[in-house]
C-alpha cells in the first residue's frame, strides 16, 4: 500500500522548530480508523495537515471551515466521530452514508448495522454510561471558550495540605449552587443545546458536567500548586517562577492571562507567581508576552510564553538575565519518552537547575 505523502510521519514527534507533536493524534486516529483523519480534514475544508496547523495558529477563521452557524459548528464536530465502532467503516464505505446510527443510551458511538451493534455490545456495555458523560463533556467544553467556564472561584480557606481531592476543593467554594446555576442559565448554554443535534441532558447530568469540565480546566494550575507544595517551595517566603516545558496548543490555544489565577487563590497573599509556557507549538494569543526579567506584583499570577525550544529560551533569555531562573520546571506532556536523547538532555537540565 502506498503511503500518503500528506500524512504526518514519525519525524513530527521530535519537537524541533516547525515540527509538531500533535501530529501523533493524526497517526493515532488513522491507526484506529484508517482514513478518519482525512475525513476530519475534509469536513473542516482543510487540504492537509498544514492547514490544520494554520487553524491552531489562528490563521484561519470559522468561515474558512465552512462554519456559518452554531449548528454547522456542532454538526462538523459530531461528524468526526461518525464511524462504526465495531467494523470501523466510515460513512463513505456504506451504500447509504446516512446508515450510521448512534447508540441511544450514550449518544457517543455509531454503528453501521444492528449486527455490528450487537457484536460490539459485550465490550460497549462496560463503558456505555461513561461514554455518555464523555459525549456531554465534549460539548460542554465549548463553554470554556465562551468564558462561561470555569465559574468564579474563591480564595482557599484551608492550607493546601488539607485539600485532598476535588470534593475538598468544591467545599471551599461559597455559594457553589448559585455559581453552577448561573452557568446552567447562561446564554451560550441555551445556544449549545439548541444546536447540538442531540437531546438536552437532564439538569443533574449537566450540573455534574459543569463540575467535571471545571476540574479538568483547573487541573494544570492545581498540579503546579501541588508541585510547589511537594518540593517545599513557599510562595509566601518569596516570588516563585514556574516554567512549563513542551507547552503546545493544549495549554495555549485561546489561553487567557487569567487562566492560572487559581494559583493566587490557592496561595492568597503570595509574593508573586509567574508561569511561563515554553515550546515550539505555543499558539499566538493573549499570553504571548515576554517573561518577567524581575519578579512580578505580589498576590498575583503572571502568565507569559515563549515560542521555541527550551534550550533556546534558556540561552537567549535566562542566561542573559532577561528572564528569571525557574524554581520549578513542569512538563505536562513533552513526549520526551519517545526520544532517549531528549530524555537524557531533560535529566541533565534538571540536575543543572
C-alpha positions in Angstrom: 0.0 0.0 0.0 1.3 3.4 -0.9 1.9 5.9 1.9 0.1 9.2 1.9 2.7 12.0 1.3 0.5 14.5 3.1 0.2 12.4 6.3 2.4 13.4 9.2 5.3 11.0 9.6 7.5 9.8 12.5 9.7 12.9 12.3 6.9 15.0 13.6 7.4 13.7 17.1 10.9 15.2 17.5 9.7 18.6 18.7 12.0 20.7 16.6 11.1 24.0 15.1 8.3 23.6 12.6 7.6 20.0 13.6 4.6 19.3 15.8 3.9 16.6 18.3 0.1 17.0 17.8 0.6 15.0 14.6 0.7 12.0 16.8 -3.0 12.5 17.2 -3.5 12.0 13.5 -1.3 8.9 13.5 -3.3 7.5 16.4 -6.6 8.3 14.6 -5.7 6.5 11.4 -4.2 3.5 13.2 -7.6 3.0 14.9 -9.9 4.0 12.0 -8.0 4.1 8.7 -8.8 7.2 6.7 -10.6 9.1 9.5 -8.0 11.9 9.7 -8.7 12.7 6.0 -12.5 12.7 6.7 -11.9 15.2 9.5 -9.8 17.5 7.3 -12.4 17.3 4.6 -15.2 18.2 6.9 -13.3 21.3 8.0 -12.4 22.4 4.5 -8.7 21.6 5.1 -6.5 20.3 2.4 -3.8 18.7 4.6 -2.2 18.7 8.0 -0.5 22.1 7.4 -4.0 23.6 7.0 -4.8 22.1 10.4 -1.7 23.8 11.9 -2.7 27.1 10.4 -6.0 26.8 12.2 -4.3 26.2 15.5 -2.1 29.2 14.9 -5.2 31.3 14.4 -4.5 31.9 10.7 -7.9 30.6 9.6 -11.3 31.8 10.7 -14.6 29.9 11.2 -15.8 30.8 7.7 -12.7 29.2 6.2 -14.0 25.9 7.7 -17.5 26.3 6.2 -18.9 27.2 9.6 -21.5 29.9 9.4 -23.9 28.9 12.1 -23.6 27.3 15.6 -25.4 24.3 14.1 -22.7 24.0 11.5 -20.0 24.1 14.1 -21.6 21.3 16.3 -22.5 19.2 13.3 -19.0 19.2 11.9 -17.6 18.3 15.3 -20.0 15.4 15.6 -19.2 14.2 12.1 -15.6 13.5 13.2 -17.0 10.7 15.4 -19.1 9.0 12.7 -17.6 5.6 12.1 -18.8 2.1 13.0 -17.4 1.3 16.5 -17.4 -2.4 15.5 -16.1 -2.8 12.0 -14.6 0.7 11.7 -16.4 1.6 8.4 -16.6 5.2 7.5 -19.8 6.8 6.0 -18.2 6.7 2.5 -17.9 2.9 2.7 -21.6 2.5 3.2 -24.2 2.3 0.5 -26.2 4.9 2.4 -23.9 7.4 4.1 -26.7 8.1 6.5 -26.7 4.5 7.6 -24.7 5.0 10.7 -26.9 5.0 13.8 -25.9 6.4 17.2 -26.2 4.4 20.4 -29.4 5.8 22.0 -28.0 5.3 25.5 -24.7 7.1 25.4 -25.2 9.3 22.3 -21.5 8.8 21.6 -20.7 5.9 19.3 -22.1 4.8 15.9 -22.9 1.5 14.2 -23.5 0.7 10.6 -25.9 -2.2 11.3 -27.8 -3.9 14.0 -25.4 -6.9 13.7 -22.4 -4.6 14.4 -24.2 -3.1 17.4 -25.0 -6.5 18.8 -21.5 -7.7 18.2 -20.0 -4.7 20.0 -22.4 -4.7 22.9 -20.4 -7.0 25.2 -17.5 -4.5 25.1 -19.6 -1.4 24.8 -21.9 -2.1 27.8 -18.9 -1.8 30.1 -18.3 1.8 29.1 -21.7 3.0 27.7 -22.6 5.1 30.8 -19.1 6.7 31.0 -19.2 7.4 27.2 -22.5 9.2 27.8 -20.7 11.5 30.2 -17.8 12.0 27.7 -20.3 13.0 25.0 -21.9 15.6 27.3 -18.5 16.9 28.4 -17.2 17.2 24.9 -19.9 19.7 24.1 -19.9 21.5 27.4 -16.2 22.2 26.9 -17.3 24.8 24.4 -18.3 27.0 27.4 -14.6 27.3 28.3 -14.1 29.1 25.0 -17.1 31.3 25.6 -15.8 32.2 29.0 -18.7 30.8 31.0 -16.5 28.1 32.5 -14.8 27.7 34.8 -17.1 29.7 37.2 -15.6 32.3 39.6 -13.7 30.6 42.4 -12.9 31.8 45.9 -9.7 32.1 47.9 -8.7 28.9 49.6 -9.8 29.0 53.3 -7.7 25.9 54.1 -4.0 25.2 53.6 -3.1 23.1 50.6 -2.2 20.1 52.9 -5.8 19.8 54.0 -7.2 19.8 50.4 -7.0 16.1 49.5 -9.2 16.0 46.4 -11.9 17.7 44.4 -14.6 17.2 47.0 -12.5 19.2 49.4 -11.9 21.9 46.7 -15.6 22.2 46.0 -16.3 22.6 49.7 -14.1 25.8 49.6 -16.4 27.5 47.1 -19.0 29.8 48.7 -22.5 29.8 47.0 -21.5 26.8 44.9 -25.1 26.1 43.9 -25.6 29.6 42.7 -22.4 29.6 40.7 -23.4 26.4 38.9 -27.0 27.7 38.3 -25.5 30.8 36.7 -23.7 28.6 34.2 -26.8 26.5 33.6 -28.8 29.5 32.7 -26.2 31.4 30.7 -26.9 32.4 27.1 -24.4 30.0 25.5 -25.7 27.0 27.4 -29.1 27.5 25.6 -27.3 28.1 22.3 -25.3 24.9 22.7 -28.3 22.6 23.3 -30.4 24.3 20.7 -27.8 23.5 18.0 -26.0 20.3 19.3 -28.2 17.9 17.4 -28.7 15.9 20.5 -31.4 15.9 23.2 -30.5 18.2 26.1 -29.4 16.0 29.1 -31.2 16.2 32.4 -30.3 19.1 34.6 -28.5 16.9 37.1 -26.3 15.5 34.3 -25.5 19.0 33.1 -24.6 20.1 36.6 -22.2 17.2 37.0 -20.7 18.0 33.7 -20.1 21.6 34.8 -18.2 20.2 37.7 -16.1 17.8 35.6 -15.2 20.4 33.0 -14.3 22.9 35.7 -12.0 20.4 37.4 -10.4 19.5 34.0 -9.7 23.1 33.3 -8.2 23.7 36.7 -6.1 20.5 36.8 -3.0 22.2 35.4 -2.7 25.2 37.8 -3.5 22.9 40.7 -0.9 20.4 39.5 1.6 23.3 39.6 0.4 24.3 43.0 0.8 20.8 44.5 4.2 20.6 42.9 5.2 23.8 44.8 3.9 22.1 48.0 5.6 18.8 47.4 9.0 20.4 46.7 8.6 22.8 49.7 8.6 25.9 47.6 7.0 28.6 49.6 5.2 31.4 47.6 4.8 33.3 50.9 8.5 33.4 51.6 9.4 35.0 48.2 8.4 35.2 44.5 8.2 31.9 42.6 8.8 31.2 38.9 7.5 28.1 37.1 8.4 27.0 33.5 6.0 24.8 31.6 8.2 22.9 29.1 6.8 21.4 26.0 3.7 23.7 26.1 1.6 23.4 23.0 -1.8 24.3 21.7 -3.3 22.1 24.5 -2.2 24.7 27.1 -2.1 27.8 24.9 -4.9 27.8 22.3 -7.2 30.7 23.2 -5.4 30.9 26.6 -6.2 34.0 28.7 -3.8 35.8 31.0 -6.2 34.9 33.9 -6.2 31.1 33.2 -3.8 30.3 36.1 -5.3 32.7 38.6 -6.4 29.7 40.7 -2.7 29.6 41.9 -3.3 33.1 43.5 -6.4 31.8 45.2 -4.5 28.7 46.3 -1.8 30.9 47.9 -3.6 34.1 48.9 -1.1 36.8 49.8 1.7 35.2 47.8 4.8 37.2 47.0 4.3 36.9 43.2 3.8 33.8 40.9 5.0 33.6 37.3 4.1 30.8 34.9 5.9 30.7 31.6 4.7 28.5 28.7 7.6 27.4 26.6 7.5 25.3 23.4 7.7 25.5 19.6 4.0 24.8 19.4 2.8 27.7 21.6 -0.1 29.4 20.0 -0.1 33.1 19.5 -2.6 34.9 21.7 -3.1 37.0 24.8 -0.3 35.2 26.8 2.2 35.8 24.0 4.1 38.3 26.1 7.6 38.3 27.4 8.5 36.6 30.6 9.5 38.8 33.6 13.1 40.0 33.9 12.4 40.5 37.6 9.6 39.2 39.8 6.0 40.4 39.3 3.5 42.0 41.6 2.6 40.3 44.9 -0.6 38.3 45.2 -1.0 37.8 41.5 -0.1 35.3 38.7 1.7 36.5 35.7 1.2 34.2 32.7 3.5 34.5 29.7 5.0 32.4 26.9 7.9 31.8 24.6 7.6 30.2 21.2 10.6 28.0 20.7 12.7 25.2 22.2 13.6 25.3 25.9 17.4 25.4 25.4 16.9 28.4 23.1 14.8 30.1 25.7 17.4 29.3 28.4 20.4 30.5 26.3 18.8 33.7 25.0 16.7 34.9 27.9 17.6 33.1 31.2 21.4 33.2 30.8 21.2 36.9 29.7 19.1 37.7 32.7 16.1 38.7 30.6 14.0 36.0 32.3 14.1 34.8 35.9 15.6 31.4 36.7 12.8 28.9 37.5 12.1 27.5 40.9 10.1 24.6 39.3 10.1 23.2 35.8 7.0 21.2 34.7 6.3 19.1 31.7 2.7 18.1 31.2 3.1 16.1 28.0 6.6 16.8 26.5 6.8 13.4 24.6 10.4 13.1 25.7 9.9 9.4 26.5 9.9 8.7 22.7 13.4 10.0 22.3 16.2 8.8 24.6 18.5 11.7 23.7 15.8 14.2 24.7 15.2 12.3 27.9 18.9 12.5 28.7 19.0 16.2 28.0 16.0 16.8 30.2 17.7 14.9 33.0 20.8 16.9 32.7 18.8 20.2 32.7 17.0 19.1 35.8 20.4 18.5 37.6 21.7 21.9 36.5 18.7 23.6 38.0 
